[in-house]
């Protein structure tokens, strides 16, 4: 069986380091390139990290990207020229950047997910079902906790869950985003979706969606204990994307949720 030549961008980050470990154990992949935003005089699995460039990605079949939005856009520009597939785990994109990703997906296959976990993507699906099933009396809010090193908030996963609520109501997420709180002990429901993000310790990820009518509360939640949950999910997504035509895909497409 021919192995998939893999490149990992953001190789010095938490997910980058975890992906290096997971790809080494996965027989479907051969790690051929690592990139970072600055030159590093160190090797991982015998590979020295490079800057993002056509040279760095030339021998790869697919790039897994866990970086920052501006870096992801840079990688997509190179990948589109070289016709390389890209799995995006980066979060924090603005609307303009989201549109740029859609533009590149017309040229190459891209799978983008704010979270690579099966459980979280199931939670998003259940959130959509709940949102569709409940009437206008029910208000919603989303709570999430991540480690103290995570800079963006709300998390990409929290926004995914927000999209689940919006999709259930046949509305655009950007029109439903309410207030964004950071490190608050409590926060209110609103006519729009309010978010509260906690940043502390080394917590991998906890997410909670609440719907309230004032008479009852419905809670959906997910807790992650092991970072390999995300790296294994990214590799599963990579293997799946190798068989796809240009387009913008999600973990929901992979998992075949209707």
Helices and strands as residue ranges (DSSP letters): E 4-9, H 14-25, E 29-35, E 43-44, E 47-48, H 54-57, E 62-65, H 69-82, E 85-88, H 95-104, E 109-112, H 118-133, E 139-146, H 156-168, H 173-176, E 177-182, E 193-199, E 205-212, E 217-224, H 228-241, E 247-249, H 251-255
